[in-house]
Amino acid sequence: MKLHIAVAQMGPIARSDTRRQAVARLCDMLEDAAGRGAKWVTFPELALTTFFPRWTIDDTQELESFFETEMPGKETQPLFDRARKLGVGFYLGYAEIAGDRRFNTSILVDSTGNIIGKYRKIHIPGDAQSQDGYPIQHLEKRYFEVGDLGFPVFDAGDTRIGMCICNDRRWPETYRVMGLQAVDLIMLGYNTPTGYGRLGEPRHLPLHHNHLSLQASAYQNTCWIAAAAKAGVEEGIHMIGGSCIVAPTGEIAVQALSEDDEVINYVCDMSLADGYRGNIFHFERHRRPEHYRAIVDRVGSSRSPF
Ligand code: ING
């Protein structure tokens, strides 16, 4: 079975940009992707606003201006309408207010404009307070709760589609929980700055770690991965691009070249996973959960035996 998918990478969104401007860019890329024949489009994490967790924001009104209280809302409805007109489904990342709770959220919208799945980011990176000595801050723990929906997998026709968000993609547990639900395609968005923390790591490594995580996970869980960056220098801070579509072989099928709005697409042969699922990664035949207890029983590492 062939599935034609696209990834819509975004360039920077300025703090002063309106949702209307961001949605117009998303609609343009949706048109581009549909024009190429894609049936699914993956947009980035927090695709409607600038990556606001880079700042300490004390003003409640300003902070809440970065969140959506309804989805679709007045300003996002045009994206749903365009998707329905084009007959294309999409993944969209945004900041969600649900009652008195706040999440870093993504939704899966089918080609009729219906929301068929929701995910709330579980691995919330960074800090709750600004860190002395850090050249840039990463304050998602200040603004988002841990997601409460688990890692669900949704049926979209014959394809089982899962989602995650940014830092989730660095943790093998994210993919294995979905792999154990027979996921075929994982969509994810990310905003990944270079130069975070005291790491002072060489500038090429964030991009390397991005692809390393995605390629290993696609291979080890016999699934396709569609990963969309928000990229470029956004409010003075550089974020990696490297959006890509990764095959169950672990190979990058196509990747973005720019750090701007850029659509990439690929016709995925969904049977490519079969050879791996039937042999080397036949979970039922080869996995030994009785020896994996530490993964569930422990949070941090410890020198003591189990
Ligand atoms: N961004 C980052 C990511 O995991 C991060 C968090 C920042 C990790 C800087 C390492 C260095 O790609 C999000 N939004 O999770």
Boltz pocket constraint, residues with backbone or C-beta under 6 A from the ligand:
constraints:
  - pocket:
      binder: B
      contacts: [[A, 45], [A, 123], [A, 125], [A, 126], [A, 138], [A, 165], [A, 166], [A, 167], [A, 168], [A, 170], [A, 190], [A, 191], [A, 192], [A, 193], [A, 196]]
      max_distance: 6.0
